[in-house]
Amino acid sequence: MDGLKEREPSRAGDLYTAEIGQAVNTVNHQRNAVKLIMARWSAVDPIHYPIILGVSQNDSKSKDVNAVVSMVNTMQTSWIGQSSWVQGYIKGETDWHDLQAHINNLNRFRLLLKVPQANETPAQRTTRRDLQRAYKKAVRIHVAHTQTAAAAELAEVEEEFDDAVEKGEATQTELQEMQDRIQHLTEYQGGLTATNNGPCRNLADVPAVEPYYSQMANNAKFTFWEARWNQDVFVSFLWEFSGVLHYKQNWNDILLRTMFRKKFFWLADVVSQYILEPLKATAVCQSSATRSLVRSSLEFPDNKALAYAEFKRADSLLYPPDHANPPGSHMILWVQGAPSQKMRTRKRARETDGDEEEGRGMANFLRDME
């Protein structure tokens, strides 16, 4: 965050002294106001922004209603849509976790099969040892696959970085992103290895089954994302609002940092439930099918509409009217510069079905975690 070039911070309420609808009279004002409102209120539907901004079909100083709605939809999609950094990050983190859990569970069976059974016959011992060797081979194959995949992606990113440096067209931010990806992939050059090895002389020594992300309890999911929440994730999550939000000051404001943290955790969980898990289930079932006709007919549709609808409920679920310490309106956010100053938004590029009660359970958990 130290590398960010931000103007002096101010409360939004100190800059936007008039009502938004009265102060917004240019396209640039509209864009900045949309960023401010969207960063705070996930519940506002795109069709309501023209009313909030005071835009009418006859206003010659502003875009018409349809243009404003289109701008809001584009910004929202860029922020949390399927090709956004946010969803790419959520998918990457849950995929790596699930792959590690899968390798550990395969290794668990290997360790389990090391333990002799009571009154085991020679034939049973032979069968057990054959299965143990089969699981050992499966672990080795999975480790090799992750090693090959990490090496291939690392080579691709390094080539992309070298080309960007040679052409000199990439921004410093884009170059830093590539370097971050290179550093991340370098950690997996040796592949994912089992992390649950140890002496296993009896059944009590056998490690427990490791849950996949979709199988985690709410407190475990919270711990999972809490371990990943840092300044880089905070800035990346809110990068769509660059030029308006003052990242350092919002991060240092504990009340606002907590609000954004809860929203990110909530978004990560609903995206995983309603978008990523159906896609993973489809891929697993298709890879297991032996007939092409069966493979082509296997598909678990994702539910993007429900995922985004659940994210819109974040404000009301996480901060209900009786909440003891609500963060306040969008006017409490820390912003930089003046609302009239032209601000350019730069993108940060990045290449289990839950029911409603499960979703509420996660929201209740997040709401109680201050």
C-alpha positions in Angstrom: 0.0 0.0 0.0 3.0 2.3 0.4 3.4 2.4 -3.4 0.0 4.0 -3.9 0.0 7.6 -5.0 -3.0 9.1 -3.2 -4.1 12.7 -2.7 -4.8 14.1 0.8 -7.7 12.2 2.5 -11.0 13.7 3.4 -14.4 12.4 4.5 -16.8 12.1 1.6 -19.2 14.2 3.6 -16.7 17.0 3.7 -16.4 17.1 -0.1 -19.9 16.2 -1.1 -21.5 18.9 1.0 -24.7 19.0 -1.1 -27.1 16.3 -2.0 -25.6 13.9 -4.5 -28.4 14.6 -7.0 -27.7 18.4 -6.8 -23.9 18.2 -6.9 -23.5 15.7 -9.8 -23.7 17.5 -13.1 -21.1 16.0 -15.3 -20.2 12.6 -16.6 -17.1 12.6 -14.4 -19.1 13.6 -11.4 -21.5 10.7 -12.1 -18.7 8.2 -12.3 -17.1 9.3 -9.0 -20.5 9.4 -7.2 -21.3 5.9 -8.5 -18.0 4.6 -7.2 -18.6 6.2 -3.8 -22.1 4.8 -3.5 -21.3 1.3 -4.8 -18.3 1.0 -2.5 -20.6 1.5 0.5 -24.0 0.1 -0.5 -24.1 -3.2 -2.3 -27.9 -3.3 -2.2 -28.4 -0.4 -4.6 -29.8 -1.7 -7.9 -28.3 -0.1 -11.1 -31.7 1.2 -12.2 -31.9 3.4 -9.1 -28.6 5.2 -9.7 -30.1 7.8 -12.2 -32.6 8.8 -9.6 -29.9 9.1 -6.9 -27.7 11.1 -9.2 -30.6 13.4 -10.2 -30.3 12.4 -13.9 -33.2 13.0 -16.3 -33.7 12.5 -20.0 -33.7 16.3 -20.4 -30.6 17.1 -18.5 -28.1 18.3 -21.1 -25.2 18.3 -18.6 -25.5 14.6 -17.9 -25.7 11.3 -19.6 -29.3 10.0 -20.0 -30.8 7.4 -17.8 -29.9 4.4 -20.0 -26.3 5.5 -20.2 -26.0 5.8 -16.4 -27.5 2.4 -15.9 -25.1 1.0 -18.5 -22.1 2.6 -16.8 -23.2 1.2 -13.4 -23.7 -2.3 -14.8 -20.3 -2.2 -16.5 -18.6 -1.0 -13.3 -20.4 -3.6 -11.2 -19.4 -6.4 -13.6 -15.8 -5.3 -13.6 -15.8 -5.2 -9.8 -17.4 -8.6 -8.9 -18.3 -10.3 -12.3 -17.1 -13.6 -13.4 -14.0 -12.2 -15.1 -13.1 -9.9 -12.3 -10.1 -10.0 -10.0 -12.4 -10.8 -7.1 -13.8 -14.0 -8.6 -10.4 -15.0 -9.9 -8.9 -14.7 -6.5 -11.7 -16.6 -4.8 -11.5 -19.4 -7.3 -7.8 -19.6 -7.0 -7.7 -19.7 -3.2 -10.5 -22.3 -2.9 -9.1 -24.4 -5.7 -5.6 -24.6 -4.1 -7.2 -25.4 -0.8 -9.4 -28.2 -2.2 -6.5 -29.7 -4.1 -4.4 -29.7 -0.9 -7.3 -31.3 0.9 -7.6 -33.9 -1.8 -3.9 -34.8 -1.7 -4.0 -35.0 2.1 -7.1 -37.3 2.0 -5.4 -39.6 -0.4 -2.4 -39.7 1.8 -4.7 -40.4 4.8 -5.9 -43.6 3.1 -2.3 -44.6 2.5 -1.5 -44.1 6.2 -4.7 -45.8 7.3 -3.7 -48.9 5.2 -0.4 -49.1 7.0 -2.2 -50.1 10.2 -2.6 -54.0 10.4 -6.1 -55.2 11.0 -6.9 -57.4 14.0 -6.8 -61.1 13.1 -5.6 -60.2 9.5 -5.1 -63.2 7.2 -2.2 -63.3 4.7 -4.6 -62.7 1.8 -6.1 -59.6 3.6 -2.6 -58.3 4.4 -1.6 -58.6 0.7 -4.8 -56.8 -0.4 -4.2 -54.1 2.2 -0.6 -53.5 1.1 -1.6 -53.5 -2.6 -4.1 -50.7 -1.8 -1.6 -48.9 0.2 0.8 -48.8 -2.7 -2.0 -47.7 -5.0 -2.8 -44.7 -2.8 0.9 -43.9 -2.5 1.1 -43.8 -6.3 -2.0 -41.6 -6.5 -0.4 -39.1 -4.1 2.7 -39.1 -6.2 0.8 -38.5 -9.4 -1.2 -35.6 -7.9 2.0 -34.0 -6.7 3.6 -34.3 -10.1 0.5 -32.8 -11.8 0.6 -29.7 -9.5 4.3 -29.4 -10.2 3.8 -29.5 -13.9 0.9 -27.1 -13.9 2.7 -24.6 -11.7 5.8 -24.7 -13.9 3.8 -24.2 -17.1 1.9 -21.2 -15.6 5.1 -19.8 -14.2 6.8 -19.9 -17.6 3.8 -18.2 -19.2 3.7 -15.4 -16.6 7.5 -14.9 -16.8 7.2 -14.6 -20.6 4.4 -12.1 -20.3 6.4 -10.1 -17.8 9.5 -10.0 -20.1 7.4 -8.9 -23.1 5.8 -6.2 -21.0 9.2 -4.9 -19.9 10.6 -5.0 -23.4 7.6 -3.1 -24.9 7.5 -0.6 -22.1 3.7 -0.2 -22.4 2.7 -1.7 -19.0 2.1 0.4 -16.0 4.1 -0.1 -12.8 1.0 -1.5 -11.1 0.6 -4.1 -13.9 4.3 -5.1 -13.7 4.0 -5.4 -9.9 0.9 -7.7 -10.4 2.9 -10.0 -12.7 5.8 -10.1 -10.2 3.4 -11.0 -7.4 2.0 -13.8 -9.5 5.5 -15.1 -10.3 6.4 -15.0 -6.6 3.2 -16.9 -5.8 3.8 -19.6 -8.4 7.4 -20.0 -7.4 6.2 -21.3 -4.0 4.6 -24.3 -5.9 7.5 -25.2 -8.1 7.9 -28.4 -6.2 4.2 -29.2 -6.4 1.7 -29.6 -3.6 2.8 -32.3 -1.1 0.9 -34.0 1.6 1.0 -32.1 4.9 -0.4 -34.8 7.1 2.5 -37.2 7.2 3.7 -38.7 10.5 4.1 -41.9 12.4 1.0 -44.1 12.1 1.2 -47.2 14.3 -2.5 -47.5 15.2 -5.8 -46.1 14.1 -5.6 -43.3 16.7 -2.6 -42.0 14.8 -4.5 -41.7 11.5 -5.1 -38.0 10.6 -8.7 -36.8 10.3 -10.4 -36.3 7.0 -9.8 -32.8 5.7 -12.9 -30.9 4.4 -13.2 -29.2 1.1 -14.1 -25.5 1.2 -17.8 -26.2 0.6 -17.8 -28.7 3.5 -16.4 -26.2 6.0 -18.3 -24.9 9.0 -18.9 -21.1 9.1 -16.2 -20.6 11.7 -13.7 -22.5 9.5 -14.6 -20.5 6.4 -14.1 -17.3 8.5 -10.7 -18.5 9.6 -9.8 -19.4 6.0 -10.5 -15.9 4.6 -9.2 -14.2 7.7 -5.8 -15.8 7.1 -5.8 -14.3 3.6 -7.1 -10.8 4.5 -4.4 -8.2 4.2 -3.7 -4.8 2.7 -3.1 -6.2 -0.8 -6.4 -8.1 -0.8 -8.2 -5.0 0.6 -6.8 -2.8 -2.2 -7.4 -5.3 -4.9 -11.0 -5.9 -3.7 -11.8 -2.2 -3.9 -9.6 -1.4 -7.0 -12.6 -0.6 -9.1 -13.1 2.5 -7.0 -9.5 3.8 -7.4 -9.2 7.5 -7.9 -12.1 8.1 -5.4 -11.5 5.9 -2.3 -8.4 6.7 -0.2 -7.2 3.2 0.5 -4.7 3.9 3.3 -7.2 6.0 5.3 -10.0 3.5 4.9 -7.7 0.7 5.9 -6.6 2.6 9.0 -10.2 3.3 10.0 -11.0 0.1 11.9 -14.7 0.5 11.6 -14.5 0.8 7.8 -11.9 -1.9 7.4 -14.1 -4.3 9.3 -17.1 -3.4 7.1 -15.1 -4.1 3.9 -13.6 -7.3 5.4 -17.1 -8.7 6.2 -18.4 -7.8 2.8 -15.5 -9.5 1.1 -15.9 -12.7 3.3 -19.6 -12.7 2.5 -19.0 -12.3 -1.3 -16.3 -15.0 -1.3 -18.7 -17.4 0.4 -21.7 -16.8 -1.9 -19.6 -16.8 -5.1 -18.2 -20.2 -3.9 -21.6 -21.6 -3.1 -23.6 -20.5 -6.1 -21.0 -20.1 -8.9 -17.9 -22.1 -8.3 -19.2 -25.3 -6.6 -21.7 -26.1 -9.5 -18.8 -25.7 -12.0 -16.5 -27.9 -9.9 -19.2 -30.6 -9.6 -19.8 -30.5 -13.3 -16.1 -30.9 -14.1 -15.8 -33.9 -11.6 -18.8 -35.7 -13.0 -17.8 -35.2 -16.6 -14.3 -36.4 -16.0 -15.7 -39.6 -14.3 -18.1 -40.4 -17.1 -16.9 -43.0 -19.7 -19.4 -42.2 -22.4 -19.3 -39.0 -24.4 -23.1 -38.8 -24.6 -23.2 -38.9 -20.8 -20.4 -36.3 -20.4 -22.2 -33.9 -22.7 -25.4 -34.1 -20.8 -23.9 -33.6 -17.3 -24.0 -30.1 -16.2 -24.9 -28.4 -12.9 -25.8 -24.8 -13.8 -24.4 -22.1 -11.6 -26.6 -19.4 -10.2 -24.9 -16.1 -10.8 -28.2 -14.2 -10.2 -28.6 -15.7 -6.8 -25.0 -15.1 -5.9 -25.2 -11.4 -6.8 -28.6 -11.1 -5.1 -27.1 -12.5 -1.9 -24.3 -10.0 -2.1 -26.8 -7.2 -2.4 -28.3 -8.4 0.9 -24.9 -7.9 2.7 -25.7 -4.5 4.2 -29.1 -5.6 5.7 -27.7 -8.9 6.9 -24.4 -7.8 8.3 -25.7 -4.4 9.7 -29.4 -4.7 10.6 -31.2 -1.7 12.1 -30.5 -2.9 15.6 -26.8 -3.3 15.1 -24.8 -1.6 17.9 -22.1 -0.1 15.8 -23.1 0.4 12.1 -20.5 2.0 9.8 -22.7 4.8 8.6 -23.6 6.1 5.1 -21.3 6.5 2.1 -20.5 10.0 3.3 -18.3 8.5 6.1 -15.9 6.8 3.6 -12.5 8.3 3.2 -11.9 9.8 -0.3 -9.1 11.6 -2.1 -9.0 14.8 -4.0 -12.1 16.9 -5.0 -15.2 15.3 -6.6 -14.8 17.6 -9.6 -11.3 16.3 -10.4 -11.1 13.8 -13.3 -10.2 10.4 -12.0 -9.4 7.4 -14.1 -10.3 3.8 -13.0 -7.6 1.3 -13.8 -8.4 -2.4 -13.7 -6.4 -4.9 -11.7 -6.3 -7.8 -14.2 -6.3 -11.3 -13.3 -6.3 -14.0 -15.5 -21.8 -26.9 -3.1 -25.0 -25.4 -3.7 -25.9 -23.7 -0.4 -29.5 -23.0 0.6 -30.8 -19.7 2.0 -30.5 -20.9 5.6 -26.9 -21.8 5.1 -26.3 -18.3 3.7 -28.0 -16.7 6.7 -25.9 -18.8 9.0 -22.7 -17.3 7.5 -24.1 -13.8 7.7 -25.0 -14.3 11.3 -21.5 -15.5 12.0 -19.9 -12.5 10.3 -22.3 -10.0 11.9 -21.3 -11.3 15.4 -17.5 -11.1 14.6 -16.4 -7.6 15.4 
